[in-house]
Amino acid sequence: MTDRLKVGVVGAGVIAQVMHLNYLRELSDRFEIVALCDISDENAANNAERYNIGKTFTDWREMLEDADIDTVFILTSGSHAPIAIAAANAGKHVLVEKPMCFSVAEGLEMKAAADEAGVTLMVAYPKRYDPAFERFREVAVNVAEPRLMRVTTFESPFLPYIGHYPLAPVAPIPKDAIANFTAETQASITRAIGEANPFLREEYHLVLLDTLVHELNTVRRVLGEPTSLEYVDMQSGQLTVILKFGELSVAIHWMDLPGITRYEMEFALYGPQQRVTLSFPSPFLRSAPATVEIIEGESGTTKSRSISEITSYESAFKLELEAFHHCVVTGEAPATSAEDAIHDLALCEAIIRFVQDPRPISDPSAIPALASAN
Ligand SMILES: NC(=O)c1ccc[n+]([C@@H]2O[C@H](COP(=O)([O-])OP(=O)(O)OC[C@H]3O[C@@H](n4cnc5c(N)ncnc54)[C@H](O)[C@@H]3O)[C@@H](O)[C@H]2O)c1
C-alpha cells in the first residue's frame, strides 16, 4: 500500500456529496476514489460521473470482492456494522459515519473485526476535529470550580443549508430493497433496546443515534466518562438529559425547531470567574467557523469582558479525513476510535433504559465487555 489510499465509498447520499466526495477530491494527493457503491444505481452513476470514479456497484459485497481498494468509507443510512465487519475481514481500513452502528453489541463486533485484521477503524465525528473544539477544551478544563455544563441544540431543517451546492438528487432506496432495509434496521434497534414501543424505537434511532451521539461524544472528550445518568425527559421534538461527572452536572437540551433555519449546537461551561461557550453552525456548511466565547469578570468590581474567538476556517470534515489518512499510514489509533464511539452507544442505550425505568444509572457509558478485555 502506498501513502495514496485507494478508496471505495459506500453511500452516495447527502453527506457523501456535501462533504466526503468533495474533500476526497480536494485531498487527491492522499486519496484516490476508485469505486462508488450505492444501493440505488442512479445515485452511484450520477456521482461516479461527477467525481470521475471508474467503478460503480449497487452491492457492497461485490465492491469488496472486485475493486482494488485499501480503504472503505461507509456513508450509508442504516447500521454500518455489516459493511464495516466485512470490510475489516477483507483487510480494508474503515471510516464509518456516525452513528458507528446501532448497538454496543454491534460496536463490539466491529471493533473485534478491525482488531483481528489489524486495520484502522475510525468513526467520523467531525466536531472532534474542529480546531475550535480543541480551543474550547483547552479553556474549559482550566475553568476553576465549574458549576454547570449546559449543552443546547436547536435542530432545524437541513435542506435550506444544502440548496446552494451542485448536488445530484438523492434517489430513495429502491422499492424492492426497502422491506429488507427496514427489517435490518428494526432488528439492530431491537438488539440495542429490546422490544421497546414504537415511540422509543424512533427516538433511539432518529434523535439519540442520529444526533445526540455528537453531544455525548463532545462532552465526554472534555469531562471523561459520566458517573451517573440522573434524569431524562423525552418527548416528541424535545429531549433533556442530565448527567453527573462527579460533582458537576451536565444538562443536555435538544429540541427540533422546524420553523427556523438556524441550526446551533452550543456547549457552555460556567465557573465563578469564567464562562466559556463553544457554538457550532450547521454541519452542512463547508467552512462556516465554530466560535468560542470567553467571558471573565473581576471579583468585587463592575468590570467584565467578553472575547469571541474564531480559531480557523478549515473544514472539520476535511481535517477529519486528513486525520484518518494519518492514522492509516502511521498505524496510530484514531482520536475517535471504535472504543470511544461504543461508549456513546452505551449512553444512548442507558437513556432508553432510564425512560423505561426512571432511576439514576451509575457509570452509564461503561462497556463491561471492554473493561474485562483490557
Ligand atoms: N457528521 C455529520 O454531521 C453528519 C451529517 C449528516 C449525516 N451524517 C451521517 O451520514 C450517514 C448518511 O447520512 P445521509 O444524510 O447522507 O443519508 P442519505 O439517505 O442522504 O444517504 C445515504 C445513501 O446510502 C445509500 N444506502 C443506504 N443503504 C445502503 C446499502 N446497504 N448499500 C449501499 N448504499 C446504501 C442510500 O441509497 C443513499 O444514497 C448517516 O450515518 C448519518 O447519520 C453525518
The ligand as an SDF file (V2000), in Angstrom:
LIG
                    3D

 44 48  0  0  0  0  0  0  0  0999 V2000
  -21.3240   14.0520   10.6860 N   0  0  0  0  0  0  0  0  0  0  0  0
  -22.4320   14.7180   10.4060 C   0  0  0  0  0  0  0  0  0  0  0  0
  -22.6020   15.8530   10.8040 O   0  0  0  0  0  0  0  0  0  0  0  0
  -23.4790   14.0360    9.5600 C   0  0  0  0  0  0  0  0  0  0  0  0
  -24.4440   14.7770    8.8930 C   0  0  0  0  0  0  0  0  0  0  0  0
  -25.3760   14.0850    8.1280 C   0  0  0  0  0  0  0  0  0  0  0  0
  -25.3740   12.7000    8.0550 C   0  0  0  0  0  0  0  0  0  0  0  0
  -24.4370   12.0100    8.7400 N   0  0  0  0  0  0  0  0  0  0  0  0
  -24.4230   10.5300    8.7390 C   0  0  0  0  0  0  0  0  0  0  0  0
  -24.0740   10.0570    7.4320 O   0  0  0  0  0  0  0  0  0  0  0  0
  -24.7730    8.8490    7.1440 C   0  0  0  0  0  0  0  0  0  0  0  0
  -25.5650    9.0470    5.8390 C   0  0  0  0  0  0  0  0  0  0  0  0
  -26.4650   10.1220    6.0030 O   0  0  0  0  0  0  0  0  0  0  0  0
  -27.0590   10.9220    4.7470 P   0  0  0  0  0  0  0  0  0  0  0  0
  -27.7360   12.1070    5.3130 O   0  0  0  0  0  0  0  0  0  0  0  0
  -26.0350   11.0970    3.7080 O   0  0  0  0  0  0  0  0  0  0  0  0
  -28.1730    9.8790    4.2510 O   0  0  0  0  0  0  0  0  0  0  0  0
  -28.7830    9.7570    2.7840 P   0  0  0  0  0  0  0  0  0  0  0  0
  -30.0550    8.9770    2.9580 O   0  0  0  0  0  0  0  0  0  0  0  0
  -28.8280   11.0660    2.1030 O   0  0  0  0  0  0  0  0  0  0  0  0
  -27.7020    8.8700    2.0040 O   0  0  0  0  0  0  0  0  0  0  0  0
  -27.4690    7.5240    2.2930 C   0  0  0  0  0  0  0  0  0  0  0  0
  -27.1230    6.8280    0.9750 C   0  0  0  0  0  0  0  0  0  0  0  0
  -26.7520    5.4940    1.2890 O   0  0  0  0  0  0  0  0  0  0  0  0
  -27.3750    4.6180    0.3550 C   0  0  0  0  0  0  0  0  0  0  0  0
  -27.5000    3.3080    1.0150 N   0  0  0  0  0  0  0  0  0  0  0  0
  -28.2600    3.0010    2.0990 C   0  0  0  0  0  0  0  0  0  0  0  0
  -28.0650    1.6970    2.4380 N   0  0  0  0  0  0  0  0  0  0  0  0
  -27.1480    1.1990    1.5700 C   0  0  0  0  0  0  0  0  0  0  0  0
  -26.5280   -0.0720    1.4150 C   0  0  0  0  0  0  0  0  0  0  0  0
  -26.8030   -1.0910    2.2380 N   0  0  0  0  0  0  0  0  0  0  0  0
  -25.6400   -0.2420    0.4120 N   0  0  0  0  0  0  0  0  0  0  0  0
  -25.3440    0.7890   -0.4320 C   0  0  0  0  0  0  0  0  0  0  0  0
  -25.9080    2.0230   -0.3370 N   0  0  0  0  0  0  0  0  0  0  0  0
  -26.7870    2.2270    0.6520 C   0  0  0  0  0  0  0  0  0  0  0  0
  -28.7110    5.2800    0.0260 C   0  0  0  0  0  0  0  0  0  0  0  0
  -29.2240    4.8450   -1.2300 O   0  0  0  0  0  0  0  0  0  0  0  0
  -28.2900    6.7650   -0.0030 C   0  0  0  0  0  0  0  0  0  0  0  0
  -27.8660    7.1730   -1.2810 O   0  0  0  0  0  0  0  0  0  0  0  0
  -25.6520    8.5530    8.3620 C   0  0  0  0  0  0  0  0  0  0  0  0
  -24.9720    7.6690    9.1960 O   0  0  0  0  0  0  0  0  0  0  0  0
  -25.7870    9.9200    9.0300 C   0  0  0  0  0  0  0  0  0  0  0  0
  -26.0250    9.8550   10.4270 O   0  0  0  0  0  0  0  0  0  0  0  0
  -23.4720   12.6400    9.4710 C   0  0  0  0  0  0  0  0  0  0  0  0
  1  2  1  0
  2  3  2  0
  2  4  1  0
  4  5  1  0
  4 44  2  0
  5  6  2  0
  6  7  1  0
  7  8  2  0
  8  9  1  0
  8 44  1  0
  9 10  1  0
  9 42  1  0
 10 11  1  0
 11 12  1  0
 11 40  1  0
 12 13  1  0
 13 14  1  0
 14 15  2  0
 14 16  1  0
 14 17  1  0
 17 18  1  0
 18 19  2  0
 18 20  1  0
 18 21  1  0
 21 22  1  0
 22 23  1  0
 23 24  1  0
 23 38  1  0
 24 25  1  0
 25 26  1  0
 25 36  1  0
 26 27  1  0
 26 35  1  0
 27 28  2  0
 28 29  1  0
 29 30  1  0
 29 35  2  0
 30 31  1  0
 30 32  2  0
 32 33  1  0
 33 34  2  0
 34 35  1  0
 36 37  1  0
 36 38  1  0
 38 39  1  0
 40 41  1  0
 40 42  1  0
 42 43  1  0
M  CHG  2   8   1  16  -1
M  END
$$$$
